[in-house]
Amino acid sequence: MTAPHEQEPHKDAKYLDWRASERLADLDQSVVSAIPPQHASSLDELFAWNGEAFVTLAFRTFLHRAPSESELCDHLAQLRAGTAKHDLAASLRYSPEAQIDNRHFDLKRQRLRSSLENIPVLGRILSWSLALLGVGRAKRTLHAHQHEISSLRSEINRLHALLDVRSRGLCRDTVESHEVLAHDMNEKASALWDETRSLWAMAGELQSAINELQPGAGSGGDAALDKDFYIAFENHFRGAEDEIRQRMAFYLPLLDELLSAELKTATMVDIGCGRGEWLSLLREAGYDGIGIDLNDRNVSICRDKGFEVVKGDGIAWLRERENQSLGLISVFHVIEHLPLAQLNALLVEALRSLKPGGVLILETPNPENLVTAAHRFYTDPTHKNPIPPDLTEFLLRHKGFGEVYIHRLHPVQNAIAEDSETAQRLNALLYGPQDYAAIAVKPR
């Protein structure tokens, strides 16, 4: 007779015995599960880990050190007793030791936001409330799948490590069962990843439906903003293509300096590619560029010029890319159109999808020029808010980019030709750079 812990694995590989995989850890105490990073870049990343990995990552994130053995045991005991992860994280975040450094996640705000989300908001239009519920449901399902994928990958790594114990005399039958288990788990992780991508697409479609149902949409409020409007607007206000090419040529020497030889051969994407001026410069410089744009007319214009262009949302496109797969992401005059939540998502996905040493370029109107901030910025009716250079630099560093360079561009030519202090101040406020570029490099 075989002992209970030596029973054969279940015949149907689709129904995995997770407890059996936990017991296999006793076969080799030297096998180590997936090691968390030095610190979490977001709360979602922190809460994706479990058990010892979660406790270790929380200490590194909030206290900048690893837990002692007693602290680790104590916090693991609290988790087993049912204490929520965010409660443990909050206890570390607001501990006296953590107050020395204020660069932490604000969990109080997170809790307050969660509470407010449960309060019905008066005055909402009933016609799009169901769409909002659909977005929330899709996002919750999406995050649940992401956490499950993370757990599956950790388990896969542990099972692959167990296979190495063959040299210590583990019987061949047990090793083969582990290989089958790891293969099935890989298939399940791949299926969940495919479903995750579908859910992101669903969330994007629901958001588009919400936008169309908001007050004014379809009833004359945005009737002027048809598919040809923005092309006509750019031709009238932004300038001719040759003029824009001359301005964008400023970036080519910077790419030559910042990008390694390997990164220069990687894929480069231009989000909001418009008429394709930057794509043409990239092609002439020998780079492999892809354009992304929401406007059908822009997509057709760029394709007629021979460029590879995808019609769609740039953030959604980035979400479908593999980790560390891009060399350059350029975003010219787009971020001023985005609410803060979408700008945050853009920076998160850009950092994830760039290769180490990869570059992100953001160009936007410069509100340090008062004429730009108070007048020219609002010539475009789709602009949201001007974004000061200091804020953009802070957001990039906060999200995890390493080197960040701010370049102030395109000053007004007819400045006051005087050397007085008053004239210099007026020149800075009224005739200074009308745009600026924030160039960020992903740490190597």
LUMNUDREN-924419 format. One line per field, with one value per residue (C-alpha): x, y, z. Coordinates in nm, 3 decimals, padded with zeros to 5 digits, m for minus. Each point is the difference from the previous one (the first is absolute). Layout:
east	[X|...]
north	[Y|...]
up	[Z|...]
***
This chain:
east	[00.000|00.112|m00.011|m00.268|00.256|00.133|m00.327|00.010|m00.101|m00.355|m00.057|m00.173|00.270|m00.263|m00.079|00.334|00.070|00.138|00.054|00.218|00.220|00.038|00.107|00.268|00.189|00.106|00.201|00.262|00.026|00.251|m00.258|m00.087|m00.320|m00.009|00.189|m00.188|00.163|00.183|m00.311|m00.349|m00.070|m00.375|m00.251|m00.125|00.351|00.034|m00.334|00.068|00.248|m00.100|00.137|00.369|00.058|m00.272|00.137|00.357|m00.105|m00.212|00.299|00.226|m00.255|m00.097|00.303|00.277|00.123|m00.080|m00.203|00.173|m00.085|m00.232|m00.171|m00.047|m00.154|m00.226|m00.137|m00.046|m00.199|m00.220|m00.066|m00.094|m00.233|m00.193|00.156|m00.040|00.310|m00.086|m00.030|00.349|00.133|m00.161|00.151|00.347|m00.069|m00.102|00.244|00.249|00.285|m00.170|m00.069|00.369|m00.050|m00.324|00.043|m00.259|m00.338|m00.288|m00.219|m00.230|m00.101|m00.046|m00.234|m00.194|m00.039|m00.126|m00.257|m00.119|m00.044|m00.275|m00.200|m00.254|00.071|m00.306|m00.059|00.150|m00.179|m00.184|00.066|00.372|m00.002|m00.012|00.306|00.186|m00.090|00.127|00.335|00.037|m00.089|00.242|00.283|m00.062|00.002|00.313|00.193|m00.112|00.139|00.325|00.046|m00.077|00.253|00.263|m00.072|00.011|00.334|00.146|m00.122|00.141|00.343|m00.011|m00.096|00.276|00.247|m00.127|00.090|00.367|m00.010|00.032|00.373|m00.078|m00.174|m00.365|m00.185|m00.071|m00.378|m00.025|00.210|m00.221|m00.314|00.155|00.074|m00.362|m00.122|00.228|m00.108|m00.370|00.055|00.182|m00.297|m00.240|00.213|00.003|m00.378|m00.047|00.234|m00.208|m00.316|00.167|00.070|m00.364|m00.118|00.221|m00.156|m00.348|00.079|00.110|m00.321|m00.212|00.190|m00.068|m00.368|m00.001|00.162|m00.265|m00.282|00.127|m00.189|00.051|00.128|m00.208|m00.223|00.204|00.248|00.293|m00.155|00.279|00.269|m00.048|00.278|00.127|m00.006|00.332|00.192|m00.140|00.074|00.366|00.050|m00.139|00.151|00.298|00.180|00.101|00.164|00.342|m00.007|m00.092|00.276|00.254|m00.112|00.004|00.348|00.119|m00.051|00.213|00.340|m00.143|m00.102|00.342|00.152|m00.241|m00.074|00.249|00.073|m00.235|m00.287|00.038|m00.110|m00.299|m00.359|m00.090|m00.361|m00.147|m00.330|m00.224|00.205|m00.225|00.116|00.320|00.268|00.193|m00.043|00.160|00.299|00.043|m00.007|00.255|00.227|m00.020|m00.234|m00.294|m00.306|m00.367|m00.277|m00.314|m00.293|m00.373|m00.087|m00.094|00.120|00.344|00.035|m00.084|00.242|00.287|m00.070|m00.003|00.353|00.106|00.009|m00.117|m00.284|m00.259|m00.337|m00.076|00.073|00.371|m00.033|m00.201|00.265|00.279|m00.188|00.017|00.378|00.239|00.212|00.320|m00.078|00.031|00.296|m00.181|m00.349|m00.072|m00.313|m00.019|m00.276|m00.221|00.030|m00.177|m00.308|00.002|m00.159|00.240|m00.109|00.084|00.329|00.091|m00.089|00.210|00.310|m00.047|m00.037|00.286|00.240|m00.107|00.026|00.329|00.326|00.256|00.157|m00.304|m00.121|m00.339|m00.055|m00.288|m00.055|m00.277|m00.084|00.205|m00.223|00.306|m00.076|m00.305|m00.136|00.013|m00.152|m00.282|m00.082|00.164|m00.048|m00.379|m00.003|m00.025|m00.344|00.112|00.274|m00.057|00.251|00.349|00.266|00.296|00.348|00.075|m00.312|00.086|00.354|m00.133|m00.252|00.270|00.238|m00.282|m00.100|00.355|00.185|00.364|00.149|m00.251|00.091|m00.218|00.057|m00.189|m00.077|m00.126|00.036|m00.181|00.227|m00.108|00.115|00.062|00.347|00.109|00.245|m00.197|m00.118|m00.362|00.047|00.164|m00.290|m00.256|00.190|m00.001|m00.372|m00.134|00.261|00.156|m00.010|m00.349|00.056|00.222|00.123|00.040|00.242|00.015|00.229|m00.096|00.263|00.238]
north	[00.000|00.353|00.275|00.267|00.259|m00.244|m00.046|00.043|00.345|00.048|m00.155|00.314|00.266|00.276|m00.048|00.061|m00.106|00.325|m00.144|m00.273|00.265|00.167|m00.331|m00.045|00.290|m00.241|m00.202|00.274|00.280|00.182|00.070|00.371|00.147|00.307|00.291|00.334|00.321|00.246|00.216|00.023|00.266|m00.009|m00.138|m00.243|m00.145|m00.024|m00.176|m00.243|m00.186|m00.241|m00.138|00.049|00.178|00.256|00.070|00.034|00.233|00.214|00.048|00.091|00.246|00.183|m00.051|m00.050|m00.316|m00.369|m00.126|m00.175|m00.364|00.090|00.274|m00.237|m00.269|00.252|00.147|m00.341|m00.105|00.307|m00.084|m00.358|00.136|00.194|00.347|00.176|00.088|00.370|00.011|m00.148|00.237|00.298|m00.099|00.008|00.316|00.203|m00.153|00.240|m00.155|00.075|00.365|00.081|m00.024|00.138|m00.154|m00.272|m00.093|00.187|m00.283|00.239|00.153|m00.346|m00.102|00.325|m00.047|m00.357|00.125|00.280|m00.242|m00.171|00.325|00.056|00.323|00.218|00.163|m00.276|m00.080|m00.332|m00.085|m00.063|m00.136|m00.359|00.066|00.130|m00.316|m00.205|00.180|m00.055|m00.367|m00.051|00.171|m00.202|m00.324|00.116|00.068|m00.333|m00.178|00.195|m00.109|m00.359|00.015|00.129|m00.285|m00.256|00.128|m00.020|m00.357|m00.086|00.131|m00.209|m00.315|00.051|00.032|m00.328|m00.177|00.062|m00.240|m00.294|00.006|m00.070|m00.328|00.105|m00.273|00.058|m00.045|00.287|00.227|m00.076|00.083|00.335|00.071|m00.072|00.224|00.288|m00.038|00.013|00.304|00.175|m00.064|00.136|00.314|00.056|m00.037|00.248|00.246|m00.025|00.061|00.298|00.160|m00.056|00.167|00.303|00.029|m00.034|00.272|00.230|m00.062|00.067|00.323|00.111|m00.076|00.206|00.294|m00.010|m00.004|00.298|00.331|00.171|m00.306|m00.067|00.300|00.276|00.057|m00.152|m00.003|00.218|m00.249|m00.241|m00.215|00.279|00.271|m00.072|m00.027|00.336|00.140|m00.111|00.133|00.338|00.046|m00.233|00.060|m00.168|m00.342|00.134|00.243|m00.277|m00.223|00.275|00.032|m00.376|m00.038|00.138|m00.348|m00.207|00.095|m00.071|m00.353|m00.059|00.098|m00.176|m00.329|m00.287|m00.186|m00.281|00.240|00.176|m00.324|m00.050|00.093|00.368|00.117|00.348|00.038|00.260|m00.006|00.249|00.066|m00.204|00.271|m00.178|m00.341|00.138|00.133|m00.335|m00.187|00.234|m00.051|m00.380|m00.073|m00.245|00.212|m00.090|00.261|m00.010|00.238|00.011|00.209|m00.195|00.280|00.016|m00.377|00.010|00.288|m00.181|m00.332|00.173|00.119|m00.362|00.008|m00.282|00.159|m00.153|00.163|m00.010|00.130|00.028|m00.111|m00.309|m00.081|00.025|m00.234|m00.273|00.025|m00.235|00.128|00.177|m00.023|00.361|00.232|00.336|00.135|00.350|00.194|00.343|00.235|m00.274|00.015|00.336|m00.183|m00.262|00.000|m00.085|m00.366|m00.060|00.190|m00.223|m00.313|00.124|00.045|m00.338|m00.190|00.193|m00.091|m00.366|m00.045|00.189|m00.192|00.102|00.321|00.065|00.358|00.169|00.338|00.225|00.336|00.236|00.374|00.195|00.189|00.197|00.218|00.195|00.057|m00.376|m00.084|00.257|00.014|m00.226|m00.316|00.037|00.049|m00.381|m00.086|m00.355|00.113|m00.077|00.189|00.146|m00.211|00.191|m00.141|m00.053|m00.216|m00.213|m00.054|m00.099|m00.249|m00.166|m00.041|m00.113|m00.274|m00.140|00.163|00.074|00.288|00.273|00.298|00.307|00.195|00.328|00.048|00.248|00.346|00.294|00.184|00.363|00.045|00.339|00.115|00.152|m00.106|00.135|m00.236|00.086|m00.083|m00.333|m00.096|00.095|m00.199|m00.306|00.029|00.110|m00.096|m00.307|m00.363|m00.097|m00.377|m00.230|m00.357|m00.243|m00.278|m00.291|m00.304|m00.334|m00.118|m00.263]
up	[00.000|m00.069|00.257|m00.051|m00.112|m00.265|m00.189|m00.379|m00.136|m00.125|m00.344|m00.137|m00.036|m00.018|00.369|00.170|00.356|00.135|00.350|m00.146|m00.160|00.341|00.158|m00.266|00.158|00.277|m00.253|m00.032|00.256|m00.221|m00.275|00.002|m00.143|m00.222|00.156|00.011|m00.131|00.227|00.033|m00.147|m00.263|00.067|00.249|m00.265|m00.029|00.379|00.053|m00.286|00.227|00.275|00.323|00.075|m00.332|00.081|00.350|m00.130|m00.283|00.239|00.236|m00.292|m00.140|00.320|00.230|m00.259|00.171|00.029|00.297|00.286|00.062|00.288|m00.202|m00.293|00.222|00.173|m00.325|m00.160|00.307|m00.040|m00.366|00.090|00.267|m00.264|00.016|m00.336|m00.203|m00.016|00.382|00.040|m00.265|00.173|00.336|m00.158|m00.204|00.308|00.248|00.172|m00.197|m00.334|00.087|m00.048|m00.377|m00.147|m00.346|00.061|m00.139|00.164|00.126|00.187|m00.330|m00.148|00.282|m00.028|m00.373|00.051|00.252|m00.229|m00.289|00.200|00.035|m00.284|m00.187|m00.061|m00.334|m00.215|m00.323|00.030|m00.364|00.059|00.356|m00.128|m00.213|00.305|00.191|m00.291|00.004|00.374|m00.030|m00.288|00.187|00.318|m00.199|m00.180|00.321|00.144|m00.307|00.024|00.361|m00.093|m00.285|00.242|00.243|m00.280|m00.125|00.350|00.032|m00.345|00.102|00.318|m00.190|m00.254|00.287|00.149|m00.323|00.073|00.295|m00.243|00.068|00.368|m00.080|m00.041|m00.188|m00.371|00.032|00.248|m00.222|m00.302|00.201|00.092|m00.366|m00.094|00.282|m00.106|m00.366|00.092|00.220|m00.285|m00.227|00.261|00.047|m00.378|m00.019|00.283|m00.171|m00.321|00.201|00.169|m00.337|m00.101|00.320|m00.065|m00.345|00.153|00.253|m00.282|m00.194|00.309|00.068|m00.357|00.050|00.319|m00.178|m00.270|00.259|00.198|m00.022|m00.337|m00.186|m00.309|00.065|m00.160|00.282|m00.192|m00.343|m00.142|00.105|m00.289|m00.144|m00.228|00.267|00.165|m00.326|m00.112|00.348|m00.009|m00.352|00.105|00.349|00.047|m00.327|m00.324|00.000|m00.098|00.293|00.245|m00.140|00.061|00.361|00.063|m00.150|00.336|00.152|m00.242|00.152|00.347|m00.107|m00.148|00.336|00.238|m00.179|m00.003|m00.323|00.108|00.078|m00.335|m00.170|00.234|m00.088|00.042|00.033|m00.051|00.188|m00.163|m00.321|m00.182|m00.355|00.050|00.018|00.278|m00.166|m00.316|00.197|00.177|m00.331|m00.156|00.304|m00.040|00.291|00.001|00.089|00.056|00.024|00.218|m00.057|00.074|m00.306|m00.315|m00.227|00.165|m00.026|m00.373|m00.065|00.175|m00.170|m00.339|00.084|00.062|00.381|00.228|00.195|00.236|00.059|00.371|00.348|00.084|00.362|m00.099|m00.264|00.258|00.236|m00.266|m00.036|00.176|00.288|m00.112|m00.373|m00.126|m00.052|m00.026|00.075|m00.133|00.097|m00.167|00.119|00.144|00.379|00.019|m00.135|00.279|00.347|00.283|00.020|m00.368|00.028|00.295|m00.201|m00.293|00.219|00.172|m00.329|m00.162|00.282|m00.012|m00.375|m00.056|m00.002|00.267|m00.128|m00.224|m00.047|00.044|m00.170|00.109|m00.172|00.114|00.015|00.256|00.249|00.121|m00.303|00.117|m00.350|m00.061|00.339|m00.012|m00.370|m00.257|00.208|m00.017|m00.377|m00.013|00.145|00.084|00.242|00.370|00.213|m00.049|00.174|00.153|m00.075|00.371|00.038|m00.303|00.128|00.344|m00.148|m00.212|00.293|00.231|m00.245|m00.006|m00.291|00.071|m00.198|m00.091|m00.221|m00.059|m00.324|m00.049|m00.369|m00.261|00.159|m00.159|m00.242|00.049|00.361|00.158|m00.109|00.329|00.271|00.296|00.274|m00.078|m00.368|00.087|00.226|m00.262|m00.262|00.226|00.076|m00.340|m00.260|00.160|m00.129|m00.112|00.037|00.204|m00.028|00.289|m00.096|00.246|00.001|00.153|00.252|m00.135]
***
